[in-house]
Amino acid sequence: MREIIHEMLVSNAVLCRHIKSLSLLRNARPFPQYPRRMFNLVRDEDVSGVSGTGIVAEGIQFSTGKCVLAWVTQYRSIAVYDSIQELEAIHGHDGRTRIGWLEEVA
């Protein structure tokens, strides 16, 4: 009998957590929707002398606004940014590097 009561209490606790998480999701504010699209980071002038000019990175903007950038230069790496504005503020070099939008992603 103890085992049955214990199992019922555990099941009840799990059910309560599930209901609570559903209510949190239902009350959550939706995030702004951005178009999912791909882009190139095009560098017209290499200020640092490290990455060169032309297409230096490839990226994608997700529907949340977050962006992932993959460098295609000699020093390859991947970075995540909260927004395209943040990415441009870091890598734009006062207009010497620009975003070249390619297409929306279905």
VEXDRENRO-406397 format. One record per residue (C-alpha): residue in three letters; y, x, z; residue number from 1. Coordinates in steps of 0.2 Angstrom, whole numbers, plus 5000, padded with zeros to 4 digits. Example, Ala and Ser with C-alpha at 12.3 -4.5 7.8 and 13.67 -1.06 7.14 Angstrom:
SITE residuo    y    x    z num
SITE     ALA 4978 5062 5039   1
SITE     SER 4995 5068 5036   2
This chain:
SITE residuo    y    x    z num
SITE     MET 5000 5000 5000   1
SITE     ARG 5012 5014 5004   2
SITE     GLU 5009 5022 4987   3
SITE     ILE 5013 5005 4978   4
SITE     ILE 5029 5003 4989   5
SITE     HIS 5034 5021 4985   6
SITE     GLU 5031 5019 4966   7
SITE     MET 5042 5003 4966   8
SITE     LEU 5056 5012 4975   9
SITE     VAL 5055 5027 4963  10
SITE     SER 5055 5014 4948  11
SITE     ASN 5069 5005 4955  12
SITE     ALA 5080 5021 4957  13
SITE     VAL 5076 5026 4939  14
SITE     LEU 5081 5009 4933  15
SITE     CYS 5097 5009 4943  16
SITE     ARG 5102 5026 4936  17
SITE     HIS 5098 5019 4918  18
SITE     ILE 5109 5004 4921  19
SITE     LYS 5123 5014 4928  20
SITE     SER 5122 5026 4913  21
SITE     LEU 5123 5011 4901  22
SITE     SER 5138 5004 4909  23
SITE     LEU 5147 5021 4909  24
SITE     LEU 5143 5022 4890  25
SITE     ARG 5149 5004 4887  26
SITE     ASN 5166 5008 4896  27
SITE     ALA 5168 5025 4888  28
SITE     ARG 5184 5026 4877  29
SITE     PRO 5179 5030 4859  30
SITE     PHE 5185 5047 4852  31
SITE     PRO 5196 5047 4837  32
SITE     GLN 5186 5048 4821  33
SITE     TYR 5190 5062 4809  34
SITE     PRO 5183 5064 4791  35
SITE     ARG 5168 5076 4791  36
SITE     ARG 5173 5089 4779  37
SITE     MET 5170 5107 4774  38
SITE     PHE 5183 5120 4771  39
SITE     ASN 5185 5138 4767  40
SITE     LEU 5197 5150 4777  41
SITE     VAL 5207 5158 4763  42
SITE     ARG 5216 5174 4768  43
SITE     ASP 5231 5179 4756  44
SITE     GLU 5236 5194 4766  45
SITE     ASP 5225 5203 4779  46
SITE     VAL 5236 5207 4793  47
SITE     SER 5223 5216 4804  48
SITE     GLY 5215 5226 4790  49
SITE     VAL 5198 5220 4796  50
SITE     SER 5192 5204 4786  51
SITE     GLY 5200 5207 4769  52
SITE     THR 5208 5194 4758  53
SITE     GLY 5201 5179 4748  54
SITE     ILE 5188 5167 4756  55
SITE     VAL 5184 5175 4773  56
SITE     ALA 5175 5161 4782  57
SITE     GLU 5167 5144 4779  58
SITE     GLY 5169 5129 4790  59
SITE     ILE 5166 5111 4794  60
SITE     GLN 5176 5098 4803  61
SITE     PHE 5165 5085 4813  62
SITE     SER 5170 5067 4816  63
SITE     THR 5175 5072 4834  64
SITE     GLY 5188 5084 4827  65
SITE     LYS 5179 5100 4832  66
SITE     CYS 5177 5113 4819  67
SITE     VAL 5164 5127 4817  68
SITE     LEU 5169 5142 4808  69
SITE     ALA 5156 5155 4800  70
SITE     TRP 5164 5172 4795  71
SITE     VAL 5157 5179 4779  72
SITE     THR 5165 5196 4780  73
SITE     GLN 5157 5212 4785  74
SITE     TYR 5158 5207 4804  75
SITE     ARG 5149 5190 4803  76
SITE     SER 5150 5178 4818  77
SITE     ILE 5151 5159 4821  78
SITE     ALA 5164 5151 4832  79
SITE     VAL 5168 5133 4838  80
SITE     TYR 5186 5126 4840  81
SITE     ASP 5192 5110 4848  82
SITE     SER 5202 5105 4832  83
SITE     ILE 5208 5112 4815  84
SITE     GLN 5225 5114 4823  85
SITE     GLU 5218 5126 4836  86
SITE     LEU 5208 5136 4822  87
SITE     GLU 5224 5137 4812  88
SITE     ALA 5235 5143 4827  89
SITE     ILE 5222 5157 4830  90
SITE     HIS 5218 5162 4813  91
SITE     GLY 5233 5156 4802  92
SITE     HIS 5243 5172 4804  93
SITE     ASP 5260 5163 4801  94
SITE     GLY 5254 5155 4784  95
SITE     ARG 5245 5171 4778  96
SITE     THR 5228 5162 4780  97
SITE     ARG 5225 5144 4775  98
SITE     ILE 5213 5130 4775  99
SITE     GLY 5205 5126 4758 100
SITE     TRP 5197 5109 4760 101
SITE     LEU 5182 5107 4749 102
SITE     GLU 5175 5089 4751 103
SITE     GLU 5170 5076 4764 104
SITE     VAL 5153 5076 4770 105
SITE     ALA 5143 5060 4770 106
